[in-house]
Amino acid sequence: MVKSNGGRSLQNLVDEKSNLVDYFYNDTLAPHYRARTGLTAAFIPPEFTNWRDEQRAWRETAILFDQSHHMPELLLKGPDAFKLLQRLGINSLANFTNDRAKQFVACTPRGHVIGDCVIYRLGDETFELISGMPVLNWVQYNAEKGGYDVTIERDDPTPYNPTGRRWFYRFQLEGPNAGHIFNAAVEGDVPEIAFFRTAKVRIGGCEVMVLRHGMAGHLGAELSGPYEDMERVRAALLEAGEQYALKQGGTKTYFSTIFEFGWMPYPLPGIYTGDELRDFREWLSGNGWEANAQLGGSFVSENIEDYYVTPWDLGYGHILKFDHDFIGREALESLSAEQRRQKVTLVWNRDDVAAIFASALGQGPRYKAIDLPVAYYGWPQFDEVRSLNGALVGHSCHCGYSNNEGEMLSLAMLDARSATPGTEVTLTWGEPGGGSRKPHVEKHEQFKVRAIVAPVPYASSVQKMKRATIS
């Protein structure tokens, strides 16, 4: 979302607010929150059956998610397209052939993450970037300001899309039976597709682009094609999946996959400070995505930079490669190991979780309610995590419930000394002072939740898949 000519910019907003954290903490409604809740009624139900059984389906049988409406897309074409991506991405593109997709992460000159997305290479000079509005805006800004010989086309999420339709539908097929269903649905020979490689097949009489990857511990498939083919392909997949107990997944289930899988989506982009990014902020809209971040949780700081993250914080250290010149390289190379937080899973104490739920009965005190299966209420959320001696050791971000594990889990960023599995920590659940002004946050009191540090990804099936596919 970029500024129209003469419009109010993100820099105008930054200049107007004496305390940007207070504004994001109390007065904004996150765009992704609108996208998630708006889709529930208009396009995708919150549950097709019930979210508990839908979660079990990705572990025990198979599930079909509809991703067609909530992710922005950018089409980048031209002789300088690869050069631009190489300049912006922290990961190596040396082996980026036309049959691959990659996780793409971009940082500021100071080494703070702007965002991440998935890139398909559709041809020698054509790339499709999927999801991550801040990083798509960063790519477009640099394309325009850097004099690159490229063209940009954008396709916004359905809630913001004036056309009322998308370029492409996008499905995610997951679970132990996903391969059987895929093989049954494909017309003709079924290609062997390596992890994060792409191929084209025919399903329901339509050409379909396939990306082989997995969100739930199995080698699932992301399937996409022209929007007008969506219902034909969906019907063919559902028919093929009948004998394999395929379920459709609603939005509640879809947004809960991250607790077992371990992906930390939509960090706060580290763009609100620094003269070197002033021109970018002036280019961005004062009413757009970056202007409507919604901070939440028990951690509150007056310094917006305390919410910035590095690639290590999000678990992207393994894809960070210093084999090319990219924006932020110097800052990241100079960041000491002691300054690099680690991504972990926190397993909440069951008795403490039960106490929070029990507080809804009787006269109080009322603790912050836990919504299921997705419990986080900030975009992004930062809850304080402290050691047993009371020292602040990191932040818990995305939290929720896994029916497969029977646990409340959260994805957290902790300092290296506290990130060892088995370490006991305390998480502060709920906001100070009775809660912020965010309309979906009720009046409540805080509660200290005991938690145990565990690996990320938490699900053993996902751990096995990661070990088998990381190159």
C-alpha positions as CSV (number, residue, x, y, z in Angstrom):
1,M,0.0,0.0,0.0
2,V,1.8,3.0,-1.3
3,K,1.1,6.7,-1.0
4,S,-0.9,8.3,-3.8
5,N,0.5,11.6,-5.2
6,G,0.2,14.3,-2.6
7,G,-1.3,12.0,0.0
8,R,-0.4,11.6,3.6
9,S,2.7,9.5,4.1
10,L,4.0,7.2,6.8
11,Q,6.6,9.8,7.6
12,N,3.8,12.3,8.3
13,L,2.3,9.8,10.7
14,V,5.6,9.3,12.5
15,D,6.1,13.0,12.7
16,E,2.6,13.5,14.2
17,K,2.9,10.9,16.9
18,S,4.9,11.8,20.0
19,N,4.8,8.1,21.0
20,L,4.4,5.8,18.1
21,V,4.3,2.7,20.4
22,D,1.3,4.1,22.3
23,Y,-0.5,4.7,19.0
24,F,0.2,1.2,17.7
25,Y,-0.6,-0.3,21.1
26,N,-4.0,1.4,21.5
27,D,-5.4,3.0,18.5
28,T,-4.9,0.9,15.3
29,L,-6.7,-2.1,13.8
30,A,-4.2,-4.3,12.1
31,P,-4.8,-4.9,8.4
32,H,-4.2,-8.6,8.7
33,Y,-6.8,-8.8,11.5
34,R,-9.3,-7.3,9.1
35,A,-8.3,-9.7,6.4
36,R,-8.6,-12.7,8.7
37,T,-11.9,-11.8,10.3
38,G,-13.5,-10.4,7.1
39,L,-12.8,-13.5,5.2
40,T,-14.7,-15.6,7.7
41,A,-18.1,-14.4,6.6
42,A,-17.4,-13.4,3.0
43,F,-15.3,-16.2,1.5
44,I,-14.0,-18.9,3.9
45,P,-15.9,-20.0,7.0
46,P,-14.1,-20.1,10.3
47,E,-14.9,-23.9,10.5
48,F,-16.1,-26.4,7.9
49,T,-16.7,-29.0,10.6
50,N,-15.0,-27.9,13.8
51,W,-11.4,-26.7,14.3
52,R,-10.4,-29.5,16.6
53,D,-11.1,-32.2,14.0
54,E,-9.7,-30.0,11.3
55,Q,-6.4,-29.8,13.3
56,R,-6.4,-33.5,13.7
57,A,-6.8,-33.9,9.9
58,W,-3.4,-32.4,9.1
59,R,-1.9,-34.9,11.6
60,E,-4.0,-38.0,10.8
61,T,-5.5,-37.9,7.3
62,A,-5.5,-34.8,5.1
63,I,-6.7,-31.2,5.0
64,L,-7.4,-28.7,2.2
65,F,-6.8,-25.0,3.0
66,D,-8.0,-22.1,0.8
67,Q,-5.3,-19.4,0.7
68,S,-6.9,-17.5,-2.2
69,H,-8.0,-14.4,-0.4
70,H,-5.6,-13.2,2.3
71,M,-2.1,-12.9,0.8
72,P,-0.9,-10.0,-1.4
73,E,1.0,-10.8,-4.5
74,L,3.5,-8.9,-6.7
75,L,4.7,-9.8,-10.2
76,L,8.2,-8.6,-11.0
77,K,9.4,-8.7,-14.6
78,G,12.4,-7.4,-16.5
79,P,16.1,-7.8,-17.2
80,D,17.0,-6.4,-13.8
81,A,14.5,-8.4,-11.7
82,F,17.1,-11.0,-10.5
83,K,19.6,-8.2,-9.8
84,L,17.0,-6.4,-7.6
85,L,16.1,-9.4,-5.6
86,Q,19.7,-10.3,-5.0
87,R,20.4,-6.8,-3.7
88,L,17.4,-7.0,-1.3
89,G,17.4,-10.6,-0.1
90,I,19.5,-11.9,2.8
91,N,19.4,-15.4,1.3
92,S,21.4,-16.7,-1.6
93,L,19.8,-16.8,-5.1
94,A,22.8,-18.6,-6.7
95,N,20.8,-21.8,-7.3
96,F,17.5,-20.1,-8.1
97,T,16.5,-22.0,-11.2
98,N,13.1,-21.8,-13.0
99,D,11.7,-24.9,-11.2
100,R,12.3,-23.5,-7.7
101,A,10.6,-21.3,-5.1
102,K,12.4,-19.7,-2.1
103,Q,11.7,-18.1,1.2
104,F,12.7,-14.5,0.7
105,V,13.7,-12.2,3.6
106,A,14.6,-8.5,3.4
107,C,16.3,-6.3,6.0
108,T,16.9,-2.6,6.5
109,P,20.5,-1.2,6.4
110,R,20.6,-1.7,10.1
111,G,19.9,-5.4,9.8
112,H,16.3,-5.3,11.1
113,V,13.8,-7.5,9.3
114,I,11.3,-5.7,7.0
115,G,9.4,-8.9,6.1
116,D,9.4,-12.2,4.3
117,C,7.6,-13.8,1.5
118,V,7.7,-16.8,-0.9
119,I,9.1,-16.2,-4.4
120,Y,8.3,-18.4,-7.4
121,R,10.7,-18.1,-10.4
122,L,8.3,-18.3,-13.3
123,G,11.0,-17.6,-16.0
124,D,14.4,-16.1,-16.5
125,E,13.1,-12.6,-15.9
126,T,9.8,-13.2,-14.2
127,F,9.2,-13.7,-10.4
128,E,6.0,-14.0,-8.4
129,L,6.2,-12.7,-4.8
130,I,3.5,-14.0,-2.4
131,S,2.5,-12.7,1.0
132,G,4.2,-10.1,3.2
133,M,2.9,-6.6,2.4
134,P,5.9,-4.7,3.9
135,V,8.4,-6.7,1.9
136,L,6.4,-6.3,-1.3
137,N,6.3,-2.6,-0.7
138,W,10.1,-2.6,-0.1
139,V,10.7,-4.4,-3.4
140,Q,8.5,-2.0,-5.3
141,Y,10.1,1.1,-3.7
142,N,13.6,-0.1,-4.6
143,A,12.5,-1.0,-8.1
144,E,11.2,2.5,-8.7
145,K,13.8,4.5,-6.8
146,G,16.8,2.4,-7.8
147,G,16.4,2.8,-11.6
148,Y,16.0,-0.9,-12.2
149,D,14.8,-2.1,-15.6
150,V,11.7,-3.9,-14.3
151,T,8.0,-3.7,-14.2
152,I,5.7,-4.2,-11.2
153,E,2.1,-5.5,-11.0
154,R,0.2,-5.9,-7.7
155,D,-2.7,-8.0,-6.6
156,D,-4.0,-7.0,-3.2
157,P,-5.8,-9.3,-0.7
158,T,-9.5,-9.7,-1.3
159,P,-10.6,-7.3,1.5
160,Y,-8.6,-4.5,-0.1
161,N,-9.0,-5.5,-3.8
162,P,-11.3,-3.2,-5.8
163,T,-11.7,-5.9,-8.6
164,G,-13.4,-8.3,-6.2
165,R,-11.3,-11.2,-7.5
166,R,-7.7,-12.4,-7.5
167,W,-5.2,-13.3,-10.2
168,F,-4.9,-16.8,-8.8
169,Y,-6.6,-19.2,-6.5
170,R,-4.2,-20.9,-4.0
171,F,-4.8,-24.1,-2.1
172,Q,-2.7,-26.0,0.4
173,L,-3.0,-29.8,0.6
174,E,-1.5,-31.2,3.8
175,G,-1.4,-34.4,5.9
176,P,-0.2,-38.0,5.7
177,N,-2.7,-38.7,2.9
178,A,-1.9,-35.6,0.9
179,G,0.4,-37.5,-1.5
180,H,-2.3,-40.1,-2.2
181,I,-4.9,-37.4,-2.9
182,F,-2.5,-35.5,-5.1
183,N,-1.7,-38.6,-7.1
184,A,-5.3,-39.5,-7.5
185,A,-6.3,-36.0,-8.6
186,V,-3.5,-35.4,-11.2
187,E,-4.5,-36.4,-14.8
188,G,-1.8,-38.4,-16.5
189,D,1.7,-39.0,-15.2
190,V,2.5,-37.6,-11.7
191,P,5.9,-35.9,-11.6
192,E,8.4,-36.3,-8.8
193,I,8.8,-32.9,-7.2
194,A,11.6,-32.2,-4.7
195,F,11.0,-30.0,-1.7
196,F,10.4,-26.4,-2.6
197,R,10.5,-27.2,-6.3
198,T,7.7,-26.5,-8.7
199,A,6.0,-28.3,-11.6
200,K,2.8,-28.0,-13.7
201,V,0.1,-30.7,-13.8
202,R,-3.5,-31.0,-14.8
203,I,-6.3,-31.3,-12.3
204,G,-10.0,-31.1,-13.1
205,G,-9.0,-30.3,-16.7
206,C,-7.0,-27.3,-15.7
207,E,-3.3,-26.5,-15.7
208,V,-2.1,-26.2,-12.1
209,M,1.2,-24.9,-10.7
210,V,2.4,-27.1,-7.9
211,L,4.9,-26.1,-5.2
212,R,6.0,-29.1,-3.0
213,H,6.3,-28.1,0.6
214,G,4.8,-28.8,4.0
215,M,3.2,-26.8,6.8
216,A,2.3,-29.7,9.1
217,G,5.1,-32.2,8.9
218,H,4.3,-33.9,5.6
219,L,5.4,-33.1,2.0
220,G,2.3,-31.3,1.1
221,A,1.6,-29.2,-2.0
222,E,0.6,-25.6,-2.7
223,L,-1.6,-25.6,-5.8
224,S,-2.4,-22.4,-7.8
225,G,-3.8,-21.3,-11.1
226,P,-6.1,-18.8,-12.7
227,Y,-8.9,-17.6,-10.4
228,E,-11.6,-18.7,-12.8
229,D,-10.4,-22.4,-12.5
230,M,-10.7,-22.4,-8.7
231,E,-14.0,-24.3,-8.3
232,R,-13.2,-26.9,-10.9
233,V,-9.8,-27.7,-9.2
234,R,-11.3,-27.7,-5.7
235,A,-14.1,-30.1,-6.8
236,A,-11.5,-32.5,-8.3
237,L,-9.4,-32.4,-5.1
238,L,-12.4,-33.1,-2.9
239,E,-13.6,-35.9,-5.0
240,A,-10.1,-37.5,-5.0
241,G,-9.9,-37.0,-1.3
242,E,-13.2,-38.7,-0.3
243,Q,-11.6,-42.1,0.2
244,Y,-8.7,-40.6,2.2
245,A,-10.9,-38.7,4.7
246,L,-9.9,-35.3,3.4
247,K,-11.4,-32.3,5.3
248,Q,-11.6,-28.7,4.3
249,G,-9.9,-26.3,6.8
250,G,-11.5,-23.0,7.9
251,T,-9.8,-19.9,8.9
252,K,-9.5,-20.8,12.6
253,T,-7.6,-23.9,11.7
254,Y,-5.5,-22.3,9.0
255,F,-4.1,-19.6,11.3
256,S,-3.3,-22.1,14.0
257,T,-0.9,-24.2,11.9
258,I,2.1,-22.0,13.0
259,F,2.2,-23.3,16.6
260,E,3.3,-26.8,15.5
261,F,5.1,-25.7,12.3
262,G,7.1,-22.8,13.9
263,W,6.7,-20.0,11.4
264,M,6.6,-16.5,12.9
265,P,4.6,-14.3,10.4
266,Y,4.4,-10.6,10.0
267,P,7.1,-9.1,12.4
268,L,6.9,-5.4,13.0
269,P,9.0,-4.0,10.1
270,G,12.0,-2.1,11.4
271,I,11.4,1.0,9.3
272,Y,10.0,3.6,11.6
273,T,13.4,5.1,12.6
274,G,16.6,6.1,10.9
275,D,17.3,8.9,8.4
276,E,18.4,6.3,5.8
277,L,14.8,5.1,5.6
278,R,13.1,8.5,5.6
279,D,12.5,8.5,1.8
280,F,10.9,5.1,2.1
281,R,8.6,6.3,4.8
282,E,7.7,9.3,2.6
283,W,6.9,6.9,-0.2
284,L,4.6,4.7,2.0
285,S,1.0,5.6,2.7
286,G,0.1,7.1,6.1
287,N,-3.0,4.9,6.0
288,G,-1.5,1.7,4.6
289,W,-0.3,-1.5,6.1
290,E,2.8,-0.2,7.9
291,A,0.7,2.7,9.4
292,N,-1.7,0.2,11.0
293,A,0.6,-2.1,12.9
294,Q,-1.2,-3.3,16.1
295,L,1.1,-4.0,19.0
296,G,-0.2,-6.1,21.9
297,G,0.8,-8.1,24.9
298,S,2.5,-7.5,28.3
299,F,5.7,-6.0,27.0
300,V,5.4,-2.2,26.6
301,S,8.3,0.1,25.7
302,E,8.4,3.7,24.7
303,N,11.0,2.9,22.1
304,I,9.6,1.4,18.8
305,E,13.1,-0.1,18.1
306,D,12.6,-2.5,21.0
307,Y,10.1,-4.3,18.8
308,Y,12.4,-4.7,15.8
309,V,13.8,-8.2,15.1
310,T,16.7,-9.7,13.2
311,P,16.7,-12.8,11.0
312,W,18.1,-14.9,13.9
313,D,15.1,-13.9,16.1
314,L,12.7,-15.4,13.5
315,G,14.8,-18.5,12.9
316,Y,16.2,-17.4,9.6
317,G,19.8,-17.8,10.5
318,H,20.1,-20.9,8.3
319,I,19.1,-19.0,5.1
320,L,21.2,-15.9,5.8
321,K,24.1,-16.1,3.4
322,F,27.0,-13.7,3.1
323,D,27.9,-14.8,-0.4
324,H,26.5,-11.6,-2.0
325,D,26.1,-7.9,-1.4
326,F,22.7,-7.1,0.1
327,I,21.1,-4.3,2.1
328,G,21.8,-4.9,5.8
329,R,24.8,-7.2,5.3
330,E,27.3,-5.1,7.1
331,A,25.1,-4.7,10.1
332,L,24.3,-8.4,10.3
333,E,27.9,-9.4,10.0
334,S,28.8,-7.2,12.9
335,L,26.0,-8.5,15.2
336,S,27.7,-10.6,17.9
337,A,26.4,-14.1,18.8
338,E,25.3,-12.8,22.2
339,Q,23.0,-10.3,20.5
340,R,21.2,-13.0,18.4
341,R,18.1,-14.3,20.0
342,Q,16.8,-17.8,19.2
343,K,13.4,-18.9,18.2
344,V,11.9,-21.5,20.5
345,T,8.6,-23.0,21.5
346,L,7.1,-22.4,25.0
347,V,4.9,-25.1,26.4
348,W,2.5,-23.5,28.9
349,N,1.9,-25.0,32.3
350,R,-1.5,-26.8,32.2
351,D,-2.5,-25.8,35.7
352,D,-1.8,-22.1,34.9
353,V,-3.8,-22.4,31.7
354,A,-6.7,-24.0,33.6
355,A,-6.6,-21.1,36.2
356,I,-6.9,-18.5,33.4
357,F,-10.0,-20.3,32.1
358,A,-11.4,-20.8,35.6
359,S,-11.2,-17.0,36.2
360,A,-14.2,-16.5,33.8
361,L,-16.4,-18.1,36.6
362,G,-17.3,-16.3,39.8
363,Q,-16.6,-12.7,40.8
364,G,-13.0,-12.5,39.6
365,P,-10.3,-11.5,39.2
366,R,-10.7,-11.9,35.5
367,Y,-7.5,-12.8,33.6
368,K,-7.1,-12.1,29.9
369,A,-9.3,-14.5,28.1
370,I,-7.6,-17.2,26.0
371,D,-9.3,-17.6,22.6
372,L,-9.0,-21.0,20.9
373,P,-7.3,-22.1,18.9
374,V,-5.5,-18.7,18.1
375,A,-4.9,-16.8,21.3
376,Y,-2.6,-14.0,20.2
377,Y,-4.4,-10.6,19.9
378,G,-1.7,-8.3,18.6
379,W,-0.2,-8.0,15.1
380,P,2.5,-8.5,16.3
381,Q,2.3,-9.6,19.9
382,F,5.0,-9.2,22.5
383,D,4.6,-10.9,25.9
384,E,7.3,-10.6,28.5
385,V,9.3,-13.8,29.1
386,R,11.4,-13.8,32.3
387,S,13.9,-16.2,33.9
388,L,13.1,-17.7,37.3
389,N,15.2,-14.9,38.9
390,G,13.0,-12.3,37.2
391,A,15.3,-11.1,34.4
392,L,13.7,-10.3,31.0
393,V,15.1,-12.9,28.6
394,G,12.9,-12.5,25.6
395,H,9.4,-12.2,24.2
396,S,6.6,-14.6,23.4
397,C,4.7,-13.8,20.2
398,H,2.3,-16.1,18.5
399,C,0.4,-18.3,21.0
400,G,-2.5,-20.8,20.7
401,Y,-3.7,-24.3,21.3
402,S,-2.8,-27.5,19.4
403,N,-5.4,-30.3,19.7
404,N,-2.8,-32.7,18.3
405,E,-0.4,-32.0,21.1
406,G,-3.0,-31.2,23.8
407,E,-1.0,-28.1,24.8
408,M,-1.0,-24.4,24.8
409,L,2.1,-23.3,22.9
410,S,3.7,-20.1,21.9
411,L,6.6,-19.1,19.6
412,A,9.1,-17.0,21.4
413,M,12.5,-15.2,20.9
414,L,14.8,-15.8,23.8
415,D,18.4,-14.9,24.5
416,A,20.9,-17.8,23.9
417,R,21.3,-18.6,27.7
418,S,17.6,-19.2,28.1
419,A,16.9,-21.0,24.8
420,T,18.0,-24.5,25.9
421,P,15.1,-27.0,25.8
422,G,13.9,-27.8,29.3
423,T,14.6,-24.4,30.7
424,E,11.9,-23.0,33.0
425,V,10.6,-19.5,32.3
426,T,7.6,-17.3,33.2
427,L,5.4,-15.6,30.7
428,T,3.3,-12.6,31.6
429,W,-0.2,-13.1,30.1
430,G,-2.3,-10.0,29.6
431,E,-1.6,-6.3,29.3
432,P,-0.7,-3.9,32.1
433,G,-3.1,-1.4,33.6
434,G,-6.2,-3.5,32.9
435,G,-5.6,-3.7,29.2
436,S,-5.1,-1.3,26.2
437,R,-7.8,0.6,24.4
438,K,-7.9,-2.0,21.6
439,P,-11.6,-2.7,21.2
440,H,-11.1,-6.5,21.1
441,V,-9.1,-6.5,24.4
442,E,-11.4,-6.7,27.4
443,K,-10.7,-5.4,30.9
444,H,-8.5,-7.9,32.7
445,E,-5.7,-8.6,35.1
446,Q,-2.3,-10.1,34.3
447,F,-1.3,-13.6,35.1
448,K,2.2,-15.2,35.4
449,V,2.2,-18.4,33.3
450,R,5.0,-21.0,34.0
451,A,6.4,-22.4,30.8
452,I,9.0,-24.9,29.6
453,V,11.3,-24.1,26.6
454,A,11.0,-26.7,23.8
455,P,12.4,-27.0,20.3
456,V,10.9,-25.3,17.3
457,P,9.2,-26.7,15.3
458,Y,7.4,-28.4,18.2
459,A,5.7,-31.3,16.3
460,S,8.0,-34.2,15.9
461,S,6.6,-34.8,12.4
462,V,7.7,-31.3,11.3
463,Q,11.1,-31.8,12.9
464,K,11.7,-34.9,10.9
465,M,10.6,-33.2,7.7
466,K,12.9,-30.2,8.4
467,R,15.9,-32.5,8.9
468,A,15.1,-34.3,5.7
469,T,14.7,-31.2,3.5
470,I,17.1,-28.6,4.8
471,S,20.0,-28.4,2.3
